[in-house]
Amino acid sequence: MLQTSSPYLLTKEDMETSDRLPSWLQEEYQTFKHVVTNPEFPCFFGMKAQRKGELRYSYITHDHWDHLGGVLESFLHLMAEPPFTRHGLFLFVEPEAREQSVDYYRSYFWEVLQHLHEQDRYSWPGDKPKDPDHFLWDYHFAGEPVFVFGNAPAYKQRKTRDLGNSLILGFQPRAIFEGLEGTEKGGIMSREKVRARVEKWDNLPTHPDISHFGDPTHNEWKQFFIGDDIKPIEGKCPFHHKDV
């Protein structure tokens, strides 16, 4: 059974009124809020969810990750409860003393996902690929497919991925995309609108690794942490399935 609650799974009210949160988290949340609620911010789904209090949040310091599995389990449990709101989870990482490179934050991002995978109490679904190079591979936790994307201060061109001084991981269960899948009309239209807004905000073309899940020419893992450029990501995925 999924863990149903975690003191580290935080609401908008917690983030804005609690006196038990680290000062760095309070500061980074205010920056995040300012960026995401900007009327010109490309992702109107995220903007709406932030304003309505539908997002959830958590955080880790560099030496304390033990609660991560419980946070994600609690979040997935919330997703399965009425009224079945399309929540997103944003995980704030304690900022570095000095800003680092995109490669550094990307490596840290994959370390977090690998840690979660190693701590996962549930089996990877038997009918789902374990090899990230398979075009139908997707990240799973507690048996659920989850899209994860990284944001970091090192992004200078792709400003939509700079949400403050923290590395921030966004977790979106695949369930929230129901009706917005790759080949569905609603999904195509929504993606086109968001991507047009992203291109305008970033003043860059859509990254070549961005596509839709199920595209046989696409590797899902590559769009988890895209480059600050228009160059396709090369090399192998840093994620390794624990049973392979």
C-alpha positions as CSV (number, residue, x, y, z in Angstrom):
1,M,0.0,0.0,0.0
2,L,1.2,3.5,-0.8
3,Q,2.3,5.7,2.0
4,T,-0.7,8.1,2.3
5,S,0.9,11.1,3.9
6,S,4.3,12.7,4.4
7,P,5.1,15.8,6.5
8,Y,7.4,16.7,3.6
9,L,4.6,16.9,1.0
10,L,3.7,20.5,1.1
11,T,0.7,22.6,-0.1
12,K,0.7,26.2,-1.3
13,E,-0.5,27.2,2.2
14,D,2.4,25.4,3.8
15,M,4.9,27.1,1.6
16,E,3.4,30.6,2.3
17,T,2.6,30.4,6.0
18,S,4.7,27.7,7.7
19,D,7.4,28.8,10.0
20,R,9.2,25.4,10.0
21,L,10.6,25.6,6.5
22,P,14.2,26.5,5.8
23,S,14.8,30.1,4.8
24,W,16.4,29.1,1.5
25,L,13.2,27.2,0.6
26,Q,11.0,30.1,1.4
27,E,13.1,32.4,-0.8
28,E,13.2,30.0,-3.7
29,Y,9.5,29.4,-3.5
30,Q,8.8,33.1,-3.8
31,T,11.0,33.2,-6.9
32,F,9.3,30.2,-8.4
33,K,5.9,31.7,-7.7
34,H,6.8,35.0,-9.3
35,V,8.0,33.3,-12.4
36,V,5.2,30.8,-12.8
37,T,2.4,33.3,-12.3
38,N,3.8,35.8,-14.8
39,P,1.0,36.2,-17.3
40,E,3.5,35.6,-20.1
41,F,4.8,32.4,-18.6
42,P,4.5,29.8,-21.4
43,C,2.9,26.9,-19.4
44,F,-0.6,28.1,-18.7
45,F,-1.4,24.7,-17.1
46,G,1.3,25.3,-14.5
47,M,0.3,29.0,-14.0
48,K,-3.3,28.0,-13.4
49,A,-2.4,25.2,-11.0
50,Q,-0.1,27.5,-9.0
51,R,-2.8,30.1,-8.6
52,K,-5.4,27.6,-7.6
53,G,-3.2,25.9,-5.1
54,E,-3.2,22.6,-7.0
55,L,0.6,22.1,-7.0
56,R,2.5,20.2,-4.3
57,Y,6.0,20.8,-3.2
58,S,8.9,19.2,-1.3
59,Y,12.6,19.8,-0.8
60,I,15.9,18.1,-0.1
61,T,19.2,19.3,1.3
62,H,22.4,17.9,0.0
63,D,22.7,15.5,3.0
64,H,19.1,14.5,3.6
65,W,17.2,12.5,0.9
66,D,15.7,9.7,3.1
67,H,12.2,11.1,2.9
68,L,12.0,11.3,-0.9
69,G,10.3,7.9,-1.5
70,G,7.6,8.7,1.1
71,V,7.0,12.1,-0.5
72,L,6.5,10.6,-4.0
73,E,4.3,7.8,-2.7
74,S,2.1,10.3,-0.8
75,F,1.9,12.4,-3.9
76,L,0.8,9.5,-6.1
77,H,-1.8,8.5,-3.5
78,L,-3.2,12.0,-3.6
79,M,-3.5,11.7,-7.4
80,A,-5.6,8.6,-7.0
81,E,-8.1,10.2,-4.5
82,P,-11.3,12.1,-5.4
83,P,-11.7,14.7,-6.9
84,F,-8.8,13.4,-9.0
85,T,-7.2,16.8,-9.5
86,R,-4.3,17.0,-12.0
87,H,-1.6,17.9,-9.5
88,G,2.1,18.4,-10.2
89,L,4.9,18.0,-7.7
90,F,7.9,20.3,-7.6
91,L,11.0,19.2,-5.6
92,F,13.4,22.0,-4.6
93,V,17.0,21.1,-4.0
94,E,19.1,23.2,-1.6
95,P,21.0,25.8,-3.7
96,E,24.7,25.4,-4.3
97,A,27.1,27.9,-2.7
98,R,28.0,28.9,-6.3
99,E,26.0,28.4,-9.4
100,Q,27.1,25.4,-11.4
101,S,26.9,24.2,-15.0
102,V,24.0,22.6,-16.9
103,D,25.9,19.4,-16.9
104,Y,26.4,19.5,-13.1
105,Y,22.7,20.0,-12.5
106,R,21.8,17.4,-15.0
107,S,24.0,14.9,-13.2
108,Y,22.4,15.8,-9.9
109,F,18.9,15.4,-11.4
110,W,19.7,11.9,-12.5
111,E,21.2,11.0,-9.1
112,V,17.9,12.0,-7.5
113,L,15.9,9.8,-9.9
114,Q,18.4,6.9,-9.5
115,H,18.1,7.2,-5.7
116,L,14.3,7.1,-5.9
117,H,14.4,4.1,-8.1
118,E,16.8,2.3,-5.7
119,Q,14.4,3.0,-2.8
120,D,11.2,2.1,-4.7
121,R,9.3,-0.6,-2.8
122,Y,7.3,-1.6,-5.8
123,S,8.2,-3.6,-8.9
124,W,8.7,-2.0,-12.3
125,P,5.7,-3.0,-14.4
126,G,6.5,-6.2,-16.2
127,D,5.1,-5.0,-19.5
128,K,7.2,-1.8,-19.5
129,P,10.7,-1.4,-21.0
130,K,13.6,-1.2,-18.6
131,D,16.0,0.1,-21.2
132,P,15.9,4.0,-21.5
133,D,16.9,3.7,-25.1
134,H,13.6,1.9,-26.0
135,F,11.3,4.5,-27.4
136,L,8.5,3.4,-25.1
137,W,10.6,3.7,-21.9
138,D,9.2,5.9,-19.2
139,Y,10.3,6.5,-15.6
140,H,8.2,4.6,-13.1
141,F,7.8,4.9,-9.4
142,A,5.5,2.8,-7.2
143,G,4.3,1.2,-10.5
144,E,3.2,4.5,-11.9
145,P,4.6,6.2,-15.0
146,V,5.9,9.7,-14.2
147,F,7.3,12.4,-16.5
148,V,10.1,14.3,-14.7
149,F,11.7,17.5,-15.9
150,G,14.6,19.5,-14.6
151,N,14.9,23.3,-14.1
152,A,18.1,25.0,-13.0
153,P,19.8,28.4,-12.6
154,A,22.4,27.5,-15.3
155,Y,19.8,27.9,-18.0
156,K,20.6,31.2,-19.6
157,Q,18.9,30.8,-23.0
158,R,16.1,28.5,-22.2
159,K,14.7,30.9,-19.6
160,T,11.6,28.8,-19.1
161,R,13.8,26.3,-17.3
162,D,15.3,28.8,-14.9
163,L,13.0,29.0,-11.9
164,G,15.4,30.4,-9.3
165,N,18.7,29.4,-7.6
166,S,17.6,25.8,-6.9
167,L,17.7,22.8,-9.0
168,I,13.9,22.0,-9.2
169,L,12.5,18.7,-10.4
170,G,9.0,18.7,-11.7
171,F,7.0,15.4,-11.4
172,Q,3.9,14.9,-13.6
173,P,2.2,11.5,-13.4
174,R,1.2,10.3,-16.9
175,A,-2.5,10.3,-15.7
176,I,-2.6,14.1,-15.9
177,F,-2.1,13.9,-19.6
178,E,-5.2,11.8,-20.2
179,G,-6.9,13.3,-23.3
180,L,-3.7,15.1,-24.2
181,E,-1.7,12.2,-25.5
182,G,0.6,12.5,-28.5
183,T,-1.8,11.7,-31.3
184,E,-5.0,13.1,-29.7
185,K,-6.3,16.3,-31.2
186,G,-6.4,18.0,-27.9
187,G,-2.9,17.0,-27.1
188,I,-1.6,18.2,-30.4
189,M,-3.3,21.6,-30.1
190,S,-2.2,22.0,-26.4
191,R,1.5,21.2,-27.2
192,E,1.5,23.5,-30.2
193,K,0.2,26.4,-28.1
194,V,2.7,25.8,-25.3
195,R,5.6,25.3,-27.6
196,A,4.9,28.5,-29.5
197,R,4.8,30.4,-26.1
198,V,8.1,28.7,-25.0
199,E,9.8,29.7,-28.3
200,K,8.7,33.3,-27.8
201,W,9.8,33.4,-24.1
202,D,13.2,31.7,-24.8
203,N,13.8,33.2,-28.2
204,L,14.9,29.8,-29.3
205,P,13.4,27.0,-31.4
206,T,11.9,24.0,-29.6
207,H,14.7,21.8,-28.5
208,P,15.2,18.9,-30.9
209,D,14.8,16.3,-28.2
210,I,11.3,17.5,-27.4
211,S,8.6,15.3,-28.8
212,H,5.6,13.2,-27.5
213,F,5.6,9.9,-25.7
214,G,5.3,7.0,-28.1
215,D,7.2,8.7,-31.0
216,P,9.4,5.8,-32.3
217,T,12.1,8.3,-33.3
218,H,12.3,9.7,-29.8
219,N,13.9,8.8,-26.5
220,E,11.8,10.1,-23.6
221,W,14.7,10.4,-21.2
222,K,16.4,13.1,-23.3
223,Q,13.7,15.6,-22.7
224,F,13.8,15.1,-18.9
225,F,16.8,17.6,-18.8
226,I,17.3,19.3,-22.1
227,G,20.3,21.4,-23.1
228,D,20.5,25.1,-23.0
229,D,20.9,25.2,-26.7
230,I,19.5,23.5,-29.9
231,K,21.8,20.5,-30.0
232,P,20.5,17.0,-29.5
233,I,21.7,15.2,-26.4
234,E,24.3,12.5,-27.2
235,G,25.4,9.5,-25.2
236,K,23.7,7.0,-22.9
237,C,21.0,7.7,-20.3
238,P,22.5,8.0,-16.8
239,F,19.6,6.0,-15.4
240,H,20.2,2.3,-14.8
241,H,17.5,-0.1,-13.8
242,K,18.4,-1.9,-10.6
243,D,17.4,-5.3,-11.9
244,V,19.3,-5.2,-15.2
